[in-house]
Amino acid sequence: LSALVANATVPVTCKIRLLDSIEDTLELCKVIQRTGVSAMGVHGRTKEQRPRHPNNLEAIKSIVEFMDIPVIAK
């Protein structure tokens, strides 16, 4: 992502799903934010939960509060 951000002429975004723990998810978010992306999309479910579970709104809220860049909830 860092190389893409450095060489792109347009803003770069990234999309993730929740990991098994909020701590692991926030650590991933921190790593992604350090790459310089302009925004991040977050699916509010883990890979195993899709599509039969509702979005985890508490996890999304935690991510939004943690990040310094815009977060797009999916």
N, C-alpha and C positions, 0 to 999 in steps of 0.2 A: 504493500500500500504506500509506503514512503516513497518508493521510486516512482510509482504512478502519480502521486501528488506532485512530486518535484518536476515531472516532465509533462504533465497535462496542462492544457490551456483552458480548461473548464474546471469548475469545482468537482471534487470527487466525493462520493458518498459511499457508505458501506451498510450492508444489511445483515443482521444476525438473528438467531433464535435464542431463547433463554437456555442456559446450561442447567445442569441438575441442581446447582445451588446458586443463590443470589451472590454469594461471595465470589464464586468462580466467574459468574457473569459480569460482575463489576470489574474484576481484574481484566477480563477480556476487553471490556469497554475502555479501560484506562490505556491498555496497549494500543487499541485502535485509535483513540483520541490523539495519542502521541505521534501518530503517523502524519497528522495534519489534515485529515479529512474534514470536509466542511459540515457534514451532518451524518447522522446514523439512523437507519431504520431498525426497529425492533419488533419482531413477532413476539407476541405475549404468551407464547407456549413453547415447550420443548419439542424436539423432533418427535419424541414418542407420543406426545399429547395431541398432535394435530390429527384431524380437524375436529375431533369429538369433544374436546374440552374448551371451556371459555378462556378468553385471554386472562392472564394473571396481572390484573391492574395494579396490585401492590408492587410487583416486581418492576413494572414499567415506571411507576411513580418513583421508585428508588433510583432507577437508572437516570431519569430526567433530573432528579435532584443532584445526582452525582456528577453528571457530565457538564462541561463548559460549552459544548456545541449543541445545536438543535438536535432533538430526538424526535423521530417520526414514528408514532405507534401504528403498527399494522394489525 
